[in-house]
């Protein structure tokens, strides 16, 4: 994000006036900054946001889940959108007073900023906490008293897949910003694969599993969507099994002779066998306890009712 904020005006510096318009009263420009100041100011503002987010995550992560992510997401969209609009408005103008008027761009930037903040808050709350680690169960079986409410939650993430998604996402954002600012004329066909690849990697980079009385739910990506669900009646058994990426066919969502595997990190996976005879495995922490609880729920559904 810092690189984008600095690069946008510098790439177009030969086509920009110095100073350039940076503030509009209504639709017409009424304030300016030097090219250097207009490059340094948003970059410094972003650095401050990063510092504040680090403090929030370090000392108040439990009280304000998702606040740091929301600040970075909203701030990044606002700053890059504003920078791209400023460059576009000043492009090929002799004086900053001749900059193009601002209109719908401001509304779109504010809407995108709010949307980015809301999505970041939702993602942060969903994945804000760390799963509690329990000792491995000796056998995948638990006794659940009748009427007892049960829940098991676990999650896992692959930082390398997340980093790859971030890189592709930033490249696609850079392409969009450079095109929107008028600095370059990129073909959208070149940008679209980067955006699709970023979303695909993001969806496969983290996973969350939840076991309740209704069965097993496995959600993908930062928002837990899309998700796959199985009721206890649809499952035959559950177990914990150690698997590697090589056995599963690679990282992410894989289908091979072992069945379907969601592999975000090597190690013990929660594996369920459906009534159809197919296996589904997901690499999450505390898989032994999740399998034990699922087996208890499966056994409950098979008990004869009076």
ChimeraX attribute file (.defattr): number of C-alpha atoms within 10 A of each C-alpha:
attribute: neighborCount
match mode: 1-to-1
recipient: residues
	/A:1	17
	/A:2	15
	/A:3	10
	/A:4	21
	/A:5	25
	/A:6	19
	/A:7	15
	/A:8	22
	/A:9	26
	/A:10	16
	/A:11	14
	/A:12	19
	/A:13	17
	/A:14	11
	/A:15	16
	/A:16	24
	/A:17	20
	/A:18	19
	/A:19	18
	/A:20	27
	/A:21	27
	/A:22	22
	/A:23	15
	/A:24	17
	/A:25	10
	/A:26	10
	/A:27	12
	/A:28	16
	/A:29	20
	/A:30	14
	/A:31	14
	/A:32	17
	/A:33	16
	/A:34	15
	/A:35	18
	/A:36	14
	/A:37	13
	/A:38	22
	/A:39	18
	/A:40	14
	/A:41	14
	/A:42	19
	/A:43	20
	/A:44	13
	/A:45	14
	/A:46	20
	/A:47	14
	/A:48	12
	/A:49	17
	/A:50	18
	/A:51	12
	/A:52	15
	/A:53	20
	/A:54	15
	/A:55	13
	/A:56	19
	/A:57	17
	/A:58	11
	/A:59	10
	/A:60	14
	/A:61	18
	/A:62	13
	/A:63	10
	/A:64	15
	/A:65	22
	/A:66	25
	/A:67	23
	/A:68	25
	/A:69	24
	/A:70	24
	/A:71	20
	/A:72	20
	/A:73	21
	/A:74	20
	/A:75	20
	/A:76	23
	/A:77	22
	/A:78	19
	/A:79	21
	/A:80	24
	/A:81	22
	/A:82	19
	/A:83	23
	/A:84	24
	/A:85	22
	/A:86	23
	/A:87	29
	/A:88	24
	/A:89	23
	/A:90	27
	/A:91	24
	/A:92	18
	/A:93	17
	/A:94	14
	/A:95	14
	/A:96	23
	/A:97	17
	/A:98	17
	/A:99	25
	/A:100	19
	/A:101	15
	/A:102	18
	/A:103	12
	/A:104	9
	/A:105	14
	/A:106	14
	/A:107	11
	/A:108	12
	/A:109	18
	/A:110	16
	/A:111	13
	/A:112	17
	/A:113	21
	/A:114	18
	/A:115	16
	/A:116	21
	/A:117	23
	/A:118	19
	/A:119	17
	/A:120	24
	/A:121	22
	/A:122	18
	/A:123	19
	/A:124	21
	/A:125	16
	/A:126	15
	/A:127	22
	/A:128	16
	/A:129	12
	/A:130	10
	/A:131	15
	/A:132	9
	/A:133	11
	/A:134	11
	/A:135	8
	/A:136	12
	/A:137	16
	/A:138	9
	/A:139	12
	/A:140	20
	/A:141	20
	/A:142	16
	/A:143	12
	/A:144	13
	/A:145	10
	/A:146	7
	/A:147	7
	/A:148	7
	/A:149	9
	/A:150	13
	/A:151	13
	/A:152	18
	/A:153	20
	/A:154	21
	/A:155	23
	/A:156	20
	/A:157	19
	/A:158	18
	/A:159	13
	/A:160	12
	/A:161	21
	/A:162	19
	/A:163	15
	/A:164	16
	/A:165	24
	/A:166	16
	/A:167	14
	/A:168	21
	/A:169	21
	/A:170	18
	/A:171	17
	/A:172	22
	/A:173	19
	/A:174	21
	/A:175	22
	/A:176	20
	/A:177	22
	/A:178	23
	/A:179	17
	/A:180	17
	/A:181	23
	/A:182	18
	/A:183	20
	/A:184	14
	/A:185	12
	/A:186	14
	/A:187	11
	/A:188	12
	/A:189	8
	/A:190	11
	/A:191	18
	/A:192	14
	/A:193	13
	/A:194	20
	/A:195	19
	/A:196	15
	/A:197	16
	/A:198	23
	/A:199	17
	/A:200	15
	/A:201	23
	/A:202	22
	/A:203	23
	/A:204	22
	/A:205	28
	/A:206	28
	/A:207	28
	/A:208	25
	/A:209	25
	/A:210	17
	/A:211	23
	/A:212	18
	/A:213	19
	/A:214	15
	/A:215	19
	/A:216	24
	/A:217	17
	/A:218	20
	/A:219	20
	/A:220	21
	/A:221	22
	/A:222	22
	/A:223	20
	/A:224	19
	/A:225	13
	/A:226	10
	/A:227	14
	/A:228	12
	/A:229	15
	/A:230	15
	/A:231	18
	/A:232	25
	/A:233	16
	/A:234	16
	/A:235	22
	/A:236	18
	/A:237	21
	/A:238	26
	/A:239	22
	/A:240	25
	/A:241	16
	/A:242	13
	/A:243	19
	/A:244	17
	/A:245	17
	/A:246	9
	/A:247	13
	/A:248	22
	/A:249	16
	/A:250	15
	/A:251	20
	/A:252	24
	/A:253	18
	/A:254	17
	/A:255	15
	/A:256	10
	/A:257	9
	/A:258	14
	/A:259	15
	/A:260	17
	/A:261	26
	/A:262	26
	/A:263	29
	/A:264	26
	/A:265	22
	/A:266	17
	/A:267	16
	/A:268	20
	/A:269	27
	/A:270	25
	/A:271	24
	/A:272	23
	/A:273	17
	/A:274	18
	/A:275	13
	/A:276	9
	/A:277	10
	/A:278	13
	/A:279	20
	/A:280	18
	/A:281	25
	/A:282	28
	/A:283	30
	/A:284	27
	/A:285	23
	/A:286	23
	/A:287	31
	/A:288	26
	/A:289	25
	/A:290	31
	/A:291	28
	/A:292	22
	/A:293	25
	/A:294	29
	/A:295	23
	/A:296	21
	/A:297	26
	/A:298	21
	/A:299	16
	/A:300	18
	/A:301	14
	/A:302	10
	/A:303	8
	/A:304	6
	/A:305	6
	/A:306	3
